[in-house]
Amino acid sequence: MTVPQKGLRWLEMFALFGGGPLLIWMYPGVLGGGRLFFFLMLMGLLCAVGLFYDPKFDRRKLWNAKAVMPAMGWIVGRWLLLCVLLMGAFGLMSGRALPYLPIDIPTGLFSIFHREDLPWFLPLMIFIFYPWVSVYPQNVIYRAFFCQRYRPILGGGWGLILVNAMAFSFGHVMFNNWVVLALTFVGGLIFTRTYLKSRSLLLATIEHAMYGLFCFFLGIGVFLLYGASG
C-alpha cells in the first residue's frame, strides 16, 4: 500500500471503530429496546459480504471447524482458570473487601437461576441464542473483518491484536461502565489471538461465548444489558 492509501485506511478505521461507537454512545435511544442486536447482526452480515468478495480473504476462516477440537483442551483450561479468578475478584469487590473498587451487581451473583421475576427458561434462551445472535456477528466484525482490513497498516502480530482489543473495548462504550471496558479489552486480546492463531472464527466464537455466558450466569452480564454505572 502507498502512504496515502495507508493514511486513508487509518482514517477509515478510526471512523468506523471509533466514531461509530461514539455516535451510539451520544445517541443511546437510537439502538435502545433491543435494536442493538439487530444492528449488530446487520453489521456482521455486511462485513461478511465484504469478506466474501475480497479475493485476498480465505473464506474458510469464517468457520473452519477442523481447527476447533485440537485447540479445545487449551481453550477450556484457560477458561476455567480465568473464570475462577474472575469469580474471586468480583466476589471480593462486590463484598466490599476492596472498598476502593466497589462494584454494585444489581442482580447479585448467580441470581439469574433463582430470581422469581425472571422466567425459568431465560438461562436456556441465553445459552442457545447469545452465541449466534450476538457473539458470532461481533467476531465477524472485530476478528475477521478488522484483521483482514487493517492488517496492512497494523501488521499481523501483537500490534494488530492490541489495537483490535482497544477497538473491541471502545465498541462497548455505550454501556457506560468501566467493568465492561476492562473485560472486553482483555477478551479482545484473547479472542483475536485465538482467531489469528487458529484461523477459525468458529473457535473464536466458541471461546468468546464461553466467557460471555459465564459472565451472564455469574451476574455481571447484566452490565451488558443496560450498562449500570460503575
Backbone torsions as a table, in degrees:
resi	resn	phi	psi	omega
1	MET	NA	142.8	175.8
2	THR	-76.7	167.1	-179.9
3	VAL	-60.3	-47.0	176.9
4	PRO	-59.7	-37.8	178.9
5	GLN	-64.8	-40.5	177.9
6	LYS	-65.1	-39.6	178.2
7	GLY	-61.6	-43.0	178.1
8	LEU	-65.2	-35.6	179.5
9	ARG	-68.2	-36.6	175.1
10	TRP	-63.3	-45.0	179.5
11	LEU	-62.1	-40.1	178.4
12	GLU	-62.6	-43.9	-179.4
13	MET	-62.2	-45.2	179.5
14	PHE	-66.8	-35.6	179.9
15	ALA	-67.7	-45.9	-176.8
16	LEU	-74.9	-47.7	-171.9
17	PHE	-99.1	-4.2	173.6
18	GLY	-113.3	-54.6	-178.4
19	GLY	-67.9	-37.1	-179.6
20	GLY	-59.9	-57.6	177.7
21	PRO	-60.6	-33.4	179.5
22	LEU	-64.6	-40.6	178.1
23	LEU	-64.8	-40.5	178.2
24	ILE	-64.3	-38.4	177.7
25	TRP	-65.8	-37.7	-178.5
26	MET	-73.0	-30.6	-178.5
27	TYR	-126.1	70.6	-173.8
28	PRO	-63.3	-26.6	-177.3
29	GLY	-68.1	-20.5	-176.5
30	VAL	-63.0	-39.9	-177.5
31	LEU	-113.5	24.7	177.6
32	GLY	-77.6	176.0	176.3
33	GLY	63.6	32.2	178.7
34	GLY	87.1	-5.0	-179.2
35	ARG	-67.7	-19.5	179.4
36	LEU	-59.9	-37.2	-179.0
37	PHE	-68.3	-38.8	177.2
38	PHE	-66.6	-39.0	177.4
39	PHE	-63.6	-41.5	-179.9
40	LEU	-63.2	-44.0	179.4
41	MET	-66.4	-37.2	178.3
42	LEU	-64.7	-45.6	179.0
43	MET	-64.1	-39.2	177.5
44	GLY	-62.6	-40.4	179.0
45	LEU	-65.3	-43.8	179.4
46	LEU	-62.9	-41.7	178.4
47	CYS	-65.3	-39.4	178.9
48	ALA	-64.1	-41.0	177.8
49	VAL	-63.3	-43.2	177.6
50	GLY	-60.7	-40.8	178.7
51	LEU	-68.4	-37.5	-178.5
52	PHE	-61.1	-34.8	-178.0
53	TYR	-97.3	7.7	175.8
54	ASP	-88.3	112.1	-176.3
55	PRO	-64.5	-19.2	-179.4
56	LYS	-87.9	-6.9	-176.9
57	PHE	-95.4	132.5	176.6
58	ASP	-83.2	106.9	-174.8
59	ARG	-61.8	-21.6	179.7
60	ARG	-62.8	-22.3	179.4
61	LYS	-64.4	-24.0	-178.3
62	LEU	-68.6	-11.2	176.4
63	TRP	-141.3	-77.4	176.3
64	ASN	51.7	63.3	-178.3
65	ALA	-65.0	-23.4	-178.5
66	LYS	-62.9	-23.3	-177.6
67	ALA	-85.8	-5.0	-172.7
68	VAL	-74.6	-59.0	-172.4
69	MET	-60.7	-42.0	179.0
70	PRO	-60.6	-23.5	-176.3
71	ALA	-102.5	-7.1	-171.7
72	MET	-66.6	-30.6	179.0
73	GLY	-59.9	-50.0	179.8
74	TRP	-68.1	-39.7	-179.6
75	ILE	-61.5	-47.6	-179.2
76	VAL	-67.9	-40.6	178.8
77	GLY	-61.2	-45.5	178.3
78	ARG	-65.2	-39.6	178.6
79	TRP	-60.8	-45.4	179.8
80	LEU	-61.5	-44.8	-179.5
81	LEU	-62.9	-48.7	-178.2
82	LEU	-68.3	-32.6	177.8
83	CYS	-67.5	-39.0	176.3
84	VAL	-63.4	-44.3	178.5
85	LEU	-64.2	-41.5	-179.4
86	LEU	-65.3	-43.6	179.8
87	MET	-63.9	-41.0	177.7
88	GLY	-64.9	-42.8	-179.0
89	ALA	-64.0	-45.0	-178.8
90	PHE	-73.7	-28.7	174.3
91	GLY	-64.4	-42.3	178.0
92	LEU	-65.2	-47.2	-174.8
93	MET	-71.8	-38.8	179.2
94	SER	-71.6	-22.7	177.0
95	GLY	-89.2	5.9	177.9
96	ARG	64.5	21.1	173.3
97	ALA	-69.2	-22.8	175.1
98	LEU	-116.8	84.9	-170.1
99	PRO	-63.1	-20.7	-178.6
100	TYR	-86.2	-6.3	177.7
101	LEU	-129.9	59.4	-178.6
102	PRO	-73.0	139.4	176.5
103	ILE	-128.2	116.0	178.8
104	ASP	-91.0	104.6	178.1
105	ILE	-89.6	105.2	-171.0
106	PRO	-55.3	-34.3	-174.1
107	THR	-101.0	-9.4	-179.5
108	GLY	85.1	153.9	-179.1
109	LEU	-63.2	130.0	177.7
110	PHE	58.4	18.7	-176.0
111	SER	-69.7	-16.3	-178.9
112	ILE	-61.4	-21.0	-177.8
113	PHE	-90.1	-14.2	-175.2
114	HIS	-134.4	7.3	176.5
115	ARG	-76.2	129.3	-177.1
116	GLU	-73.6	-21.7	-178.1
117	ASP	-85.4	0.2	178.3
118	LEU	-109.6	141.0	178.3
119	PRO	-63.1	144.8	-175.6
120	TRP	-62.9	-26.0	-176.4
121	PHE	-89.4	1.2	-177.5
122	LEU	-58.4	-46.9	178.1
123	PRO	-56.8	-38.6	179.6
124	LEU	-67.0	-40.8	178.9
125	MET	-63.9	-42.2	177.8
126	ILE	-62.7	-44.2	-178.2
127	PHE	-61.2	-38.3	-176.1
128	ILE	-79.2	-46.6	-169.2
129	PHE	-94.3	-30.9	-175.5
130	TYR	-55.4	-45.5	-178.3
131	PRO	-60.5	-31.8	-172.4
132	TRP	-102.2	-28.7	179.0
133	VAL	-81.7	-33.5	-175.5
134	SER	-115.0	-51.6	-169.9
135	VAL	-70.6	-49.5	-177.4
136	TYR	-61.8	-45.8	176.0
137	PRO	-58.1	-39.3	177.6
138	GLN	-60.5	-40.2	-178.4
139	ASN	-73.8	-31.2	172.8
140	VAL	-61.0	-43.5	-177.1
141	ILE	-73.0	-53.4	-169.6
142	TYR	-91.1	-19.6	177.3
143	ARG	-102.3	-66.3	-173.5
144	ALA	-66.9	-55.2	-176.0
145	PHE	-67.3	-50.4	-176.4
146	PHE	-58.8	-48.1	-176.6
147	CYS	-67.0	-38.7	179.1
148	GLN	-69.0	-41.3	-174.0
149	ARG	-75.3	-36.7	-170.7
150	TYR	-113.0	5.5	173.0
151	ARG	-58.7	-37.7	179.8
152	PRO	-60.4	-26.1	-179.4
153	ILE	-105.7	-15.3	-177.6
154	LEU	-112.1	-11.1	-175.8
155	GLY	82.6	-177.9	-177.3
156	GLY	-111.1	11.7	-176.1
157	GLY	-107.8	-142.3	-175.2
158	TRP	-69.3	-22.3	174.9
159	GLY	-62.0	-45.3	177.2
160	LEU	-63.1	-44.6	-178.2
161	ILE	-63.8	-42.3	-177.7
162	LEU	-66.7	-47.6	179.6
163	VAL	-64.5	-38.5	177.9
164	ASN	-62.3	-42.5	179.3
165	ALA	-64.0	-38.7	177.8
166	MET	-66.2	-40.4	178.5
167	ALA	-66.1	-41.4	179.4
168	PHE	-63.5	-41.9	177.7
169	SER	-64.2	-47.8	-178.9
170	PHE	-65.7	-24.2	176.7
171	GLY	-64.6	-13.0	178.6
172	HIS	-106.6	15.6	-175.3
173	VAL	-63.8	-25.2	-178.2
174	MET	-65.0	-14.5	179.8
175	PHE	-83.5	-6.0	173.0
176	ASN	53.0	46.3	-176.7
177	ASN	-147.1	125.1	-178.2
178	TRP	-68.5	-26.0	177.9
179	VAL	-63.1	-46.4	179.4
180	VAL	-61.3	-44.5	-178.8
181	LEU	-62.9	-41.1	-179.7
182	ALA	-67.5	-46.9	-178.2
183	LEU	-64.7	-41.2	-178.2
184	THR	-72.9	-27.2	175.0
185	PHE	-66.9	-47.7	177.9
186	VAL	-63.6	-42.7	177.6
187	GLY	-60.8	-40.2	178.0
188	GLY	-59.5	-41.6	176.8
189	LEU	-59.7	-45.2	-176.5
190	ILE	-69.1	-51.3	-172.5
191	PHE	-68.7	-37.9	-179.1
192	THR	-69.8	-39.1	176.9
193	ARG	-63.6	-40.7	177.1
194	THR	-60.1	-44.7	-179.5
195	TYR	-64.1	-46.2	-178.3
196	LEU	-65.8	-35.7	-177.5
197	LYS	-76.2	-40.1	-174.8
198	SER	-92.9	-21.0	-174.4
199	ARG	58.7	34.8	-178.1
200	SER	-133.6	113.2	176.7
201	LEU	-72.5	-27.8	176.6
202	LEU	-62.7	-44.2	179.6
203	LEU	-64.5	-43.5	178.1
204	ALA	-62.7	-36.4	178.8
205	THR	-68.0	-43.7	178.0
206	ILE	-59.6	-46.0	-179.2
207	GLU	-65.4	-44.6	177.8
208	HIS	-58.7	-45.0	-179.0
209	ALA	-64.9	-36.4	179.4
210	MET	-60.4	-45.1	179.2
211	TYR	-70.9	-41.8	-179.4
212	GLY	-63.2	-44.0	179.1
213	LEU	-64.1	-39.0	177.7
214	PHE	-62.2	-41.5	179.0
215	CYS	-63.9	-40.2	177.9
216	PHE	-63.0	-46.6	-176.7
217	PHE	-73.8	-28.6	175.8
218	LEU	-66.7	-34.2	179.9
219	GLY	123.3	-18.2	-176.7
220	ILE	-86.3	-7.7	175.7
221	GLY	-65.8	-15.5	178.2
222	VAL	-60.7	-27.1	178.2
223	PHE	-62.4	-26.9	-179.1
224	LEU	-84.7	0.1	178.1
225	LEU	-99.2	-44.0	178.7
226	TYR	-140.1	14.2	169.1
227	GLY	57.5	59.1	175.7
228	ALA	-59.5	140.0	-176.5
229	SER	-73.6	149.1	-179.8
230	GLY	-151.3	NA	NA
